[in-house]
Amino acid sequence: MTTTWTQSSDSVYTDITGTNYIKGEMANTASSAFLSDPGLTDAQFYLKRTGTSATTVTCGIFDGSDSTLKHTFWTMDFNSLPLSGTLTSNTSTPMTSSLIETDVIGIMHQRTGSEICWIGYNTTDPFDGANSVYTGRDTDGSFPPITASDAAFSITGGAAPSSSTGTRLPPAPLIARF
């Protein structure tokens, strides 16, 4: 069974620039709706652009602790982004592992000039409360939760992951011998 979660934009967009070159929606707590699904199959975001560039925009899953790209759903040429905010409709590559808490489903764009990639978000956080929240990469590479907002997206899940990569196991018990 597949599930599609949607969050509309309230016509507010923020730029993806500088050290904040990744922005999106973070699985902020263990109760995030995205963690209830065995595997995400599609991710689309409300995006727009200013200017032109030979750069690429990437939609993927990023490690919330160090910005590592863990999975790529799709990439597109910057100049293919719309000039006004629109939900993307790119063909996605389904995940092959499970999402874990603090992972970010988001957009990455590393600008090289005056071009700007903009991502839509919703300032009322109606998606699933503080469990999944809008975030942007900070200067130290971390992703602070912005609990009053959500990214604007359409994300689909329902495919079982083909491996257990990304699953967090409990720590092994400590055994003390005297």
Kinemage of the C-alpha trace (Angstrom):
@kinemage 1
@onewidth
@group {chain A} dominant
@subgroup {mainchain}
@vectorlist {calphas} color= white
{ca met a 1} P 0.000 0.000 0.000
{ca thr a 2} L 1.301 3.449 -0.837
{ca thr a 3} L 0.772 6.670 1.081
{ca thr a 4} L 1.274 10.167 -0.274
{ca trp a 5} L 1.791 13.006 2.178
{ca thr a 6} L 1.330 16.551 0.937
{ca gln a 7} L 2.015 19.947 2.399
{ca ser a 8} L 1.069 23.004 0.399
{ca ser a 9} L 3.075 26.188 0.208
{ca asp a 10} L 1.531 29.311 1.685
{ca ser a 11} L 3.368 31.249 -1.059
{ca val a 12} L 6.418 31.758 1.144
{ca tyr a 13} L 9.772 30.801 -0.385
{ca thr a 14} L 13.262 30.871 1.061
{ca asp a 15} L 16.548 30.776 -0.825
{ca ile a 16} L 18.925 27.838 -0.839
{ca thr a 17} L 22.278 29.627 -0.739
{ca gly a 18} L 25.671 29.771 0.949
{ca thr a 19} L 26.141 27.300 3.784
{ca asn a 20} L 22.371 26.663 3.714
{ca tyr a 21} L 22.673 24.761 0.430
{ca ile a 22} L 20.305 21.987 1.628
{ca lys a 23} L 16.747 22.640 2.810
{ca gly a 24} L 13.731 20.398 3.264
{ca glu a 25} L 11.674 18.369 5.724
{ca met a 26} L 13.312 16.540 8.645
{ca ala a 27} L 12.071 13.457 10.484
{ca asn a 28} L 12.451 15.321 13.788
{ca thr a 29} L 11.140 12.684 16.226
{ca ala a 30} L 10.517 8.935 16.277
{ca ser a 31} L 6.824 9.774 15.695
{ca ser a 32} L 7.451 11.342 12.265
{ca ala a 33} L 4.897 10.113 9.710
{ca phe a 34} L 7.779 9.355 7.333
{ca leu a 35} L 9.252 6.797 9.740
{ca ser a 36} L 6.017 4.776 9.779
{ca asp a 37} L 6.548 3.805 6.154
{ca pro a 38} L 8.971 1.078 5.086
{ca gly a 39} L 10.456 3.049 2.193
{ca leu a 40} L 9.934 6.303 0.335
{ca thr a 41} L 9.357 6.053 -3.415
{ca asp a 42} L 8.942 9.681 -4.502
{ca ala a 43} L 9.722 13.192 -3.271
{ca gln a 44} L 8.704 16.454 -4.925
{ca phe a 45} L 9.007 20.012 -3.618
{ca tyr a 46} L 7.649 23.449 -4.483
{ca leu a 47} L 10.615 25.168 -6.143
{ca lys a 48} L 11.425 28.184 -8.283
{ca arg a 49} L 14.530 29.939 -9.560
{ca thr a 50} L 16.020 33.354 -10.107
{ca gly a 51} L 18.661 33.685 -12.808
{ca thr a 52} L 20.378 31.025 -14.886
{ca ser a 53} L 23.226 28.632 -14.180
{ca ala a 54} L 24.908 25.469 -15.403
{ca thr a 55} L 24.447 23.922 -11.919
{ca thr a 56} L 22.316 20.949 -10.840
{ca val a 57} L 19.550 20.668 -8.246
{ca thr a 58} L 19.361 17.382 -6.276
{ca cys a 59} L 16.389 15.969 -4.383
{ca gly a 60} L 17.464 13.375 -1.855
{ca ile a 61} L 17.809 12.066 1.666
{ca phe a 62} L 20.533 13.748 3.709
{ca asp a 63} L 22.050 12.680 7.019
{ca gly a 64} L 20.853 15.243 9.549
{ca ser a 65} L 24.098 15.132 11.512
{ca asp a 66} L 26.656 15.772 8.778
{ca ser a 67} L 24.827 16.575 5.483
{ca thr a 68} L 25.926 13.365 3.745
{ca leu a 69} L 23.760 12.518 0.734
{ca lys a 70} L 22.312 9.093 1.574
{ca his a 71} L 19.946 8.688 -1.384
{ca thr a 72} L 19.150 10.585 -4.587
{ca phe a 73} L 15.520 10.688 -5.736
{ca trp a 74} L 16.259 12.856 -8.789
{ca thr a 75} L 18.444 15.608 -10.207
{ca met a 76} L 17.614 18.366 -12.676
{ca asp a 77} L 19.366 21.202 -14.424
{ca phe a 78} L 18.955 24.492 -12.572
{ca asn a 79} L 17.615 26.209 -15.703
{ca ser a 80} L 14.771 23.645 -15.859
{ca leu a 81} L 13.349 24.992 -12.580
{ca pro a 82} L 10.235 27.146 -13.050
{ca leu a 83} L 10.415 30.923 -12.649
{ca ser a 84} L 7.352 30.866 -10.372
{ca gly a 85} L 6.728 28.425 -7.526
{ca thr a 86} L 5.512 25.035 -8.749
{ca leu a 87} L 5.517 21.488 -7.383
{ca thr a 88} L 8.200 19.510 -9.222
{ca ser a 89} L 7.178 16.385 -11.128
{ca asn a 90} L 10.433 14.551 -11.712
{ca thr a 91} L 10.794 10.779 -11.986
{ca ser a 92} L 12.116 9.465 -8.663
{ca thr a 93} L 14.381 6.554 -7.839
{ca pro a 94} L 12.849 4.754 -4.805
{ca met a 95} L 14.878 4.416 -1.618
{ca thr a 96} L 16.693 1.151 -0.972
{ca ser a 97} L 16.841 1.615 2.807
{ca ser a 98} L 14.689 2.949 5.611
{ca leu a 99} L 14.552 6.563 6.724
{ca ile a 100} L 15.814 7.189 10.259
{ca glu a 101} L 15.141 9.942 12.782
{ca thr a 102} L 16.922 13.238 11.917
{ca asp a 103} L 17.204 12.328 8.220
{ca val a 104} L 16.267 15.214 5.921
{ca ile a 105} L 14.201 14.783 2.767
{ca gly a 106} L 15.285 17.820 0.844
{ca ile a 107} L 16.753 19.848 -1.968
{ca met a 108} L 20.449 20.614 -2.470
{ca his a 109} L 21.781 23.381 -4.683
{ca gln a 110} L 25.300 24.775 -4.476
{ca arg a 111} L 25.234 28.078 -6.306
{ca thr a 112} L 28.171 29.326 -8.309
{ca gly a 113} L 27.054 32.871 -9.091
{ca ser a 114} L 24.017 35.073 -8.633
{ca glu a 115} L 21.477 32.332 -9.406
{ca ile a 116} L 19.111 31.350 -6.580
{ca cys a 117} L 17.063 28.201 -6.024
{ca trp a 118} L 14.002 28.879 -3.858
{ca ile a 119} L 12.075 26.268 -1.834
{ca gly a 120} L 8.491 26.752 -0.716
{ca tyr a 121} L 7.412 26.211 2.849
{ca asn a 122} L 4.361 26.567 5.059
{ca thr a 123} L 4.655 28.822 8.100
{ca thr a 124} L 1.821 27.206 10.100
{ca asp a 125} L 3.316 23.680 10.506
{ca pro a 126} L 0.096 21.737 9.902
{ca phe a 127} L 1.666 18.498 8.617
{ca asp a 128} L 2.326 16.377 11.715
{ca gly a 129} L 3.267 18.917 14.356
{ca ala a 130} L 6.845 18.889 15.609
{ca asn a 131} L 7.402 15.285 14.453
{ca ser a 132} L 8.412 16.319 10.907
{ca val a 133} L 9.613 19.885 10.436
{ca tyr a 134} L 11.218 22.307 8.009
{ca thr a 135} L 14.984 22.630 8.284
{ca gly a 136} L 18.002 24.090 6.538
{ca arg a 137} L 21.664 23.142 6.750
{ca asp a 138} L 23.512 25.299 9.286
{ca thr a 139} L 27.112 26.527 9.027
{ca asp a 140} L 28.355 23.563 11.082
{ca gly a 141} L 26.638 21.031 8.798
{ca ser a 142} L 23.819 20.250 11.234
{ca phe a 143} L 20.093 20.704 10.578
{ca pro a 144} L 18.312 22.618 13.351
{ca pro a 145} L 14.575 21.889 13.465
{ca ile a 146} L 12.325 24.840 12.659
{ca thr a 147} L 9.261 23.532 14.472
{ca ala a 148} L 6.915 26.358 13.450
{ca ser a 149} L 7.118 25.467 9.728
{ca asp a 150} L 7.066 22.658 7.181
{ca ala a 151} L 8.591 22.447 3.733
{ca ala a 152} L 6.027 22.379 0.901
{ca phe a 153} L 6.127 18.895 -0.624
{ca ser a 154} L 4.498 15.762 -1.972
{ca ile a 155} L 6.223 12.640 -0.634
{ca thr a 156} L 5.135 9.053 -1.359
{ca gly a 157} L 6.049 5.881 0.469
{ca gly a 158} L 5.085 2.257 0.433
{ca ala a 159} L 7.920 0.219 -1.032
{ca ala a 160} L 9.741 -2.144 1.266
{ca pro a 161} L 13.465 -1.329 1.390
{ca ser a 162} L 15.704 -3.906 -0.247
{ca ser a 163} L 18.262 -3.788 2.570
{ca ser a 164} L 18.465 -2.952 6.235
{ca thr a 165} L 20.904 -0.088 5.679
{ca gly a 166} L 19.930 2.876 7.815
{ca thr a 167} L 18.179 0.878 10.517
{ca arg a 168} L 19.319 1.814 13.998
{ca leu a 169} L 19.748 -1.111 16.324
{ca pro a 170} L 19.711 -0.772 20.114
{ca pro a 171} L 23.134 -0.725 21.768
{ca ala a 172} L 24.565 -4.027 22.869
{ca pro a 173} L 24.146 -4.733 26.594
{ca leu a 174} L 27.126 -4.051 28.830
{ca ile a 175} L 28.428 -7.097 30.665
{ca ala a 176} L 30.449 -6.474 33.770
{ca arg a 177} L 32.581 -9.290 35.174
{ca phe a 178} L 34.063 -9.069 38.616
